[in-house]
């Protein structure tokens, strides 16, 4: 068997090593290159060919790396390459813009290695075009988010899913009376809710998140000085801005004035504007609530239906202004006569209803007698009197409010016309 010459063995080993390196290099996602002292590519792996917009390494080998540099970067890159060749030391990480075969541009990050034999050099190239584009989009998104947040008329709070506050806009700082964002960052969002409502609020928020719904709730909120206000809170789970952890976007506003206005409107809708007593709607709502309570828990309830005598004659003789004055006076006398717990209302022109709680027909008779005596003291050039019918709720004869009113109305009519 012939011996293999030593130099042939060295060549075989070198070739085998080159093949193994080429196979390894072509398996990488980053680009690998080798250039001669003039900056001409003598080797590129497949990844670098793709990064530079070519189909195979053969299209790149033999060309200068300067051919791919965007013109405005070429002079700088040439000077850096000359310094690198002269010093023989690796350059720091280089970021440069390139032009691909199809004319598109890209951004590369290059890390040259130590200068090799006879000025040959190797290095690693990474395409950071998409990374930089994503970073720019993220920066633009954050900038847009900040602009929207700071311009919003609502208090906006950004927190982690666990409730740790990340951001407070200016409106939120003013609403909760804080001077700086640093004072609230990291605080739990629940600490801004009145303690007795925190558990319910947290359960409502968790339920909304699990269902993928937007939370809407009215809750008592707490300022930094301990003062409270009626707040409207809405929250929505966001896909994260940074692409990682989900966030909670929370909007809050002070609706104290709104609730006061609503309460005023509600009161107006239930109040007779002339006498300030309940109107028919107010009597119905209040009386039905009390009737349900009596049916459920027991107790007494007596309903009185009253009608002023001679109201038409008063209006015809003395005018409607006098008639209105009589109605107002009667209402005031009723308020003075009956208890604070009793429901008093004007349900028609000269018709009044009183619902006396925890009473019977016998006990309200004293009230009615006292009312009639008080009306006699009114300072009018005529007598002010009324007819009254009463009905007591009987749990054994379960009647509705409408049925009770009808019975009391019939009783009033008999009192008004005793001869019929």
C-alpha positions as CSV (number, residue, x, y, z in Angstrom):
1,X,0.0,0.0,0.0
2,X,1.5,3.3,-1.0
3,X,2.0,5.9,1.6
4,X,0.2,9.2,1.2
5,X,2.6,12.2,1.0
6,X,2.5,14.4,4.1
7,X,1.7,17.6,2.1
8,X,-1.3,15.8,0.5
9,X,-2.6,14.9,4.0
10,X,-2.3,18.5,5.0
11,X,-4.2,19.7,1.9
12,X,-6.9,17.0,2.5
13,X,-7.3,18.1,6.1
14,X,-7.4,21.8,5.1
15,X,-10.0,21.1,2.4
16,X,-12.1,19.1,4.8
17,X,-11.9,21.9,7.4
18,X,-13.0,24.4,4.8
19,X,-16.0,22.3,3.8
20,X,-17.0,21.9,7.5
21,X,-16.7,25.7,8.0
22,X,-18.7,26.4,4.9
23,X,-21.4,24.1,6.0
24,X,-21.5,25.7,9.4
25,X,-21.4,29.2,8.0
26,X,-24.3,28.5,5.6
27,X,-26.4,27.3,8.5
28,X,-26.3,30.6,10.3
29,X,-28.8,33.4,10.1
30,X,-26.1,36.1,10.4
31,X,-23.9,36.9,7.5
32,X,-20.2,35.9,7.5
33,X,-17.6,37.4,5.2
34,X,-13.9,37.5,4.3
35,X,-12.3,40.3,2.4
36,X,-8.8,40.8,1.0
37,X,-6.8,43.9,1.9
38,X,-8.6,45.9,-0.8
39,X,-12.0,45.2,0.7
40,X,-13.0,42.8,-2.0
41,X,-15.1,39.8,-0.9
42,X,-13.3,36.5,-1.2
43,X,-16.0,34.6,0.8
44,X,-19.6,35.2,1.9
45,X,-22.0,32.7,3.3
46,X,-25.6,32.3,2.0
47,X,-27.1,34.5,4.7
48,X,-25.0,37.5,3.7
49,X,-25.8,36.9,0.1
50,X,-29.5,37.1,1.0
51,X,-29.0,40.1,3.2
52,X,-27.3,41.9,0.3
53,X,-30.2,41.0,-2.0
54,X,-28.5,38.3,-4.1
55,X,-29.5,34.8,-4.9
56,X,-26.1,33.1,-4.2
57,X,-22.7,34.0,-2.7
58,X,-21.1,33.7,-6.2
59,X,-22.8,37.0,-7.1
60,X,-21.1,38.8,-4.3
61,X,-17.6,37.2,-4.3
62,X,-15.1,39.3,-6.3
63,X,-17.0,42.6,-5.6
64,X,-15.9,45.3,-3.2
65,X,-17.9,45.8,0.0
66,X,-18.1,49.5,-1.0
67,X,-20.3,48.5,-3.9
68,X,-23.1,47.8,-1.5
69,X,-22.7,50.9,0.8
70,X,-25.3,53.6,0.4
71,X,-23.4,56.6,-1.1
72,X,-23.8,59.0,1.8
73,X,-22.0,56.4,4.0
74,X,-19.2,55.5,1.7
75,X,-16.6,58.1,2.6
76,X,-17.0,57.3,6.3
77,X,-16.8,53.6,5.8
78,X,-13.7,54.0,3.6
79,X,-11.9,55.9,6.3
80,X,-12.9,53.4,8.9
81,X,-11.6,50.5,6.7
82,X,-8.3,52.3,6.2
83,X,-7.9,52.8,9.9
84,X,-8.8,49.2,10.5
85,X,-6.2,48.0,7.9
86,X,-3.5,50.2,9.4
87,X,-4.1,49.4,13.0
88,X,-4.9,45.7,12.5
89,X,-7.3,45.9,15.4
90,X,-11.0,45.1,15.3
91,X,-13.3,48.0,14.8
92,X,-16.2,48.7,17.1
93,X,-19.7,47.7,16.0
94,X,-20.6,49.5,12.8
95,X,-24.0,50.5,11.7
96,X,-24.3,51.3,8.0
97,X,-27.0,51.6,5.3
98,X,-26.7,49.5,2.2
99,X,-28.3,49.3,-1.2
100,X,-29.4,45.9,-2.4
101,X,-29.5,44.5,-5.9
102,X,-33.2,45.5,-6.4
103,X,-32.5,49.1,-5.2
104,X,-34.0,48.7,-1.8
105,X,-32.1,49.9,1.3
106,X,-31.3,48.1,4.5
107,X,-29.6,48.8,7.8
108,X,-26.7,46.4,8.7
109,X,-24.8,46.0,11.9
110,X,-21.2,44.8,11.2
111,X,-18.7,43.4,13.7
112,X,-15.2,43.1,12.1
113,X,-12.8,40.5,13.5
114,X,-9.1,40.8,14.1
115,X,-7.1,41.5,10.9
116,X,-5.8,38.2,9.5
117,X,-2.8,37.1,7.4
118,X,-1.7,39.5,4.7
119,X,-4.5,42.0,5.6
120,X,-7.4,39.6,5.0
121,X,-10.3,40.2,7.4
122,X,-13.4,38.4,8.5
123,X,-16.5,39.6,10.2
124,X,-20.2,39.0,11.1
125,X,-23.1,41.0,9.6
126,X,-26.6,41.2,11.0
127,X,-29.6,42.7,9.2
128,X,-31.2,45.1,11.7
129,X,-33.6,46.7,9.1
130,X,-36.8,45.3,10.6
131,X,-35.5,45.7,14.2
132,X,-34.9,49.4,13.6
133,X,-38.2,49.8,11.8
134,X,-40.0,48.1,14.7
135,X,-38.1,50.3,17.2
136,X,-39.1,53.4,15.2
137,X,-42.7,52.2,15.0
138,X,-42.7,51.6,18.7
139,X,-41.2,55.0,19.4
140,X,-43.8,56.6,17.1
141,X,-46.6,54.6,18.8
142,X,-45.4,55.6,22.2
143,X,-45.2,59.2,21.1
144,X,-48.7,59.0,19.7
145,X,-49.9,57.3,22.9
146,X,-48.3,60.1,25.0
147,X,-49.9,62.8,22.9
148,X,-53.3,61.2,23.1
149,X,-53.0,60.6,26.8
150,X,-51.8,64.0,27.7
151,X,-54.5,65.7,25.5
152,X,-57.3,63.6,26.8
153,X,-60.0,65.4,28.9
154,X,-60.2,62.2,31.0
155,X,-57.8,60.9,33.7
156,X,-55.9,58.1,32.1
157,X,-54.0,55.5,34.1
158,X,-51.8,52.7,32.6
159,X,-51.1,49.8,34.8
160,X,-49.8,46.2,34.7
161,X,-52.2,43.3,34.7
162,X,-51.5,43.0,38.4
163,X,-52.5,46.6,39.0
164,X,-49.2,48.3,39.5
165,X,-49.4,51.9,38.0
166,X,-47.0,52.6,35.2
167,X,-48.3,56.0,33.9
168,X,-50.6,58.8,35.1
169,X,-51.5,61.6,32.6
170,X,-51.7,65.2,33.7
171,X,-55.5,65.0,34.1
172,X,-55.1,62.1,36.4
173,X,-52.5,63.9,38.5
174,X,-54.9,66.9,38.9
175,X,-57.9,64.7,39.6
176,X,-56.2,62.7,42.4
177,X,-54.2,65.8,43.6
178,X,-50.6,64.5,42.9
179,X,-47.8,66.8,41.8
180,X,-45.6,64.3,40.0
181,X,-45.9,60.9,38.3
182,X,-43.1,59.5,40.4
183,X,-45.4,59.7,43.4
184,X,-47.9,57.2,42.0
185,X,-45.8,54.9,39.8
186,X,-45.8,51.4,41.3
187,X,-48.9,52.1,43.5
188,X,-51.8,49.6,43.4
189,X,-54.8,51.0,41.4
190,X,-57.1,49.7,44.1
191,X,-55.6,52.2,46.6
192,X,-57.5,55.0,44.7
193,X,-60.9,53.3,45.5
194,X,-62.7,53.9,48.8
195,X,-61.6,50.9,51.1
196,X,-65.2,49.6,51.6
197,X,-65.6,49.3,47.8
198,X,-62.2,47.9,46.9
199,X,-63.1,44.2,47.1
200,X,-66.2,44.6,44.9
201,X,-64.3,46.7,42.4
202,X,-61.5,44.2,42.1
203,X,-63.9,41.3,41.6
204,X,-65.7,43.3,38.9
205,X,-62.5,44.1,37.1
206,X,-61.2,40.5,37.2
207,X,-64.6,39.3,35.8
208,X,-64.4,41.8,33.0
209,X,-60.8,40.8,32.1
210,X,-61.7,37.1,32.1
211,X,-64.7,37.7,29.8
212,X,-62.7,40.1,27.6
213,X,-65.1,42.9,28.2
214,X,-64.7,46.5,29.0
215,X,-65.3,47.4,32.6
216,X,-67.7,50.3,33.4
217,X,-68.4,51.1,37.0
218,X,-69.4,54.0,39.3
219,X,-67.3,54.0,42.4
220,X,-66.2,56.3,45.2
221,X,-62.6,57.4,44.5
222,X,-60.0,58.7,46.9
223,X,-57.6,61.7,46.4
224,X,-54.1,62.0,47.8
225,X,-55.5,64.3,50.6
226,X,-58.0,61.6,51.7
227,X,-61.0,63.5,50.2
228,X,-63.5,61.4,48.1
229,X,-65.6,61.9,45.1
230,X,-68.1,60.0,43.0
231,X,-66.2,58.6,40.0
232,X,-66.9,56.9,36.8
233,X,-64.3,54.3,35.9
234,X,-63.8,52.3,32.7
235,X,-61.0,49.8,32.0
236,X,-59.9,47.7,29.1
237,X,-57.2,45.1,28.8
238,X,-54.7,46.0,26.1
239,X,-52.3,44.1,24.0
240,X,-49.0,45.5,25.3
241,X,-47.2,48.4,23.7
242,X,-43.8,46.7,24.0
243,X,-45.1,43.5,22.6
244,X,-44.6,41.6,25.8
245,X,-46.8,42.0,28.9
246,X,-50.5,42.9,28.6
247,X,-51.6,46.3,30.1
248,X,-54.7,47.8,31.7
249,X,-55.9,51.1,30.3
250,X,-58.1,52.9,32.9
251,X,-60.1,56.0,32.4
252,X,-61.6,57.9,35.3
253,X,-63.6,61.0,35.7
254,X,-65.3,63.0,38.5
255,X,-69.1,62.7,38.0
256,X,-70.1,64.3,41.3
257,X,-71.7,67.3,39.6
258,X,-73.3,65.0,37.0
259,X,-74.8,62.8,39.7
260,X,-76.1,65.9,41.6
261,X,-77.7,67.1,38.4
262,X,-79.2,63.6,37.8
263,X,-80.5,63.6,41.3
264,X,-82.1,67.0,40.8
265,X,-83.7,65.9,37.6
266,X,-84.9,62.8,39.3
267,X,-86.3,64.8,42.1
268,X,-88.0,67.2,39.6
269,X,-89.5,64.3,37.8
270,X,-91.1,63.1,41.0
271,X,-92.0,66.4,42.5
272,X,-95.1,68.6,42.0
273,X,-93.6,72.0,41.0
274,X,-96.4,74.0,42.8
275,X,-96.5,72.4,46.2
276,X,-93.1,70.7,46.3
277,X,-94.9,67.5,47.4
278,X,-94.5,64.2,45.5
279,X,-96.3,64.2,42.2
280,X,-98.3,61.1,41.0
281,X,-95.1,59.4,39.8
282,X,-93.2,60.2,43.0
283,X,-96.1,58.9,45.1
284,X,-96.3,55.7,43.0
285,X,-92.6,54.9,43.2
286,X,-92.3,55.7,47.0
287,X,-95.5,54.0,48.0
288,X,-94.9,50.8,45.9
289,X,-91.5,50.5,47.6
290,X,-93.0,50.7,51.0
291,X,-95.8,48.4,50.1
292,X,-93.2,45.8,49.0
293,X,-91.4,46.2,52.3
294,X,-94.7,45.7,54.2
295,X,-95.6,42.6,52.2
296,X,-92.1,41.1,52.8
297,X,-91.4,42.1,56.4
298,X,-94.8,42.9,57.9
299,X,-96.0,46.1,59.5
300,X,-98.9,48.4,58.9
301,X,-99.7,50.8,56.0
302,X,-102.7,53.1,55.6
303,X,-103.5,55.1,52.5
304,X,-105.5,58.3,52.6
305,X,-107.1,59.8,49.5
306,X,-108.1,63.5,49.9
307,X,-109.9,66.0,47.8
308,X,-110.3,69.8,48.5
309,X,-113.9,70.9,48.8
310,X,-115.1,73.8,46.6
311,X,-111.9,74.2,44.6
312,X,-113.7,75.0,41.4
313,X,-115.7,77.7,43.2
314,X,-112.6,79.2,44.7
315,X,-111.0,79.4,41.2
316,X,-114.1,80.9,39.6
317,X,-114.7,83.4,42.4
318,X,-111.2,84.5,43.5
319,X,-109.1,83.4,40.5
320,X,-106.5,80.7,39.9
321,X,-103.8,82.6,41.7
322,X,-105.9,82.3,44.9
323,X,-106.6,78.7,44.1
324,X,-102.8,78.0,43.8
325,X,-102.2,79.8,47.1
326,X,-104.7,77.5,48.7
327,X,-103.0,74.4,47.3
328,X,-99.6,75.6,48.5
329,X,-101.0,76.3,52.0
330,X,-102.8,72.9,52.2
331,X,-99.5,71.2,51.3
332,X,-97.6,73.1,54.0
333,X,-100.3,72.2,56.6
334,X,-100.0,68.5,55.5
335,X,-96.2,68.5,56.0
336,X,-96.7,70.1,59.5
337,X,-99.4,67.6,60.4
338,X,-98.1,64.3,59.2
339,X,-94.8,62.6,60.1
340,X,-91.5,62.8,58.2
341,X,-91.8,59.1,57.4
342,X,-95.2,59.5,55.7
343,X,-95.5,59.8,52.0
344,X,-97.4,63.0,51.0
345,X,-98.2,63.8,47.4
346,X,-100.5,65.9,45.1
347,X,-101.6,63.5,42.4
348,X,-104.1,65.8,40.6
349,X,-105.5,69.3,40.5
350,X,-107.0,69.3,44.0
351,X,-106.3,65.6,45.0
352,X,-103.8,64.6,47.6
353,X,-102.6,61.2,48.8
354,X,-100.9,60.4,52.1
355,X,-99.4,57.0,52.8
356,X,-98.9,56.6,56.6
357,X,-96.4,53.8,57.6
358,X,-96.9,51.5,60.6
359,X,-100.4,52.7,61.1
360,X,-104.0,51.4,61.0
361,X,-107.2,53.2,60.0
362,X,-107.9,53.9,63.7
363,X,-104.6,55.6,64.3
364,X,-104.7,57.8,61.2
365,X,-108.1,59.1,62.2
366,X,-106.4,61.3,64.8
367,X,-104.1,62.6,62.1
368,X,-107.0,63.4,59.8
369,X,-108.8,65.2,62.6
370,X,-105.7,67.2,63.4
371,X,-105.3,68.1,59.7
372,X,-108.9,69.4,59.4
373,X,-108.4,71.5,62.6
374,X,-105.2,73.0,61.3
375,X,-106.9,73.9,57.9
376,X,-109.5,75.9,59.8
377,X,-106.7,78.2,61.0
378,X,-105.8,79.1,57.4
379,X,-106.1,82.8,56.7
380,X,-108.5,82.9,53.7
381,X,-111.8,84.7,53.1
382,X,-113.5,81.3,52.9
383,X,-113.3,77.9,54.7
384,X,-110.7,75.4,53.5
385,X,-111.8,71.8,54.0
386,X,-111.3,68.5,52.4
387,X,-113.0,65.1,52.0
388,X,-110.9,62.0,52.9
389,X,-111.1,58.3,52.3
390,X,-108.9,55.8,54.0
391,X,-107.9,52.2,53.4
392,X,-105.7,49.9,55.3
393,X,-103.5,47.3,53.7
394,X,-104.6,43.8,54.7
395,X,-102.0,41.0,54.2
396,X,-104.9,38.5,54.0
397,X,-106.4,40.5,51.1
398,X,-103.2,41.2,49.1
399,X,-104.1,44.3,47.0
400,X,-101.9,46.3,44.7
401,X,-101.2,50.0,45.2
402,X,-103.6,50.8,42.3
403,X,-106.3,48.8,44.0
404,X,-105.7,50.5,47.3
405,X,-105.9,53.9,45.7
406,X,-109.2,52.9,44.0
407,X,-110.7,51.8,47.3
408,X,-109.5,55.0,49.1
409,X,-110.9,57.1,46.2
410,X,-114.4,55.5,46.7
411,X,-114.2,56.1,50.4
412,X,-113.3,59.7,49.8
413,X,-116.3,60.1,47.4
414,X,-118.6,58.8,50.1
415,X,-117.1,61.3,52.6
416,X,-117.6,64.1,50.1
417,X,-121.2,63.1,49.2
418,X,-122.5,61.4,52.4
419,X,-126.1,61.5,51.2
420,X,-125.3,59.3,48.2
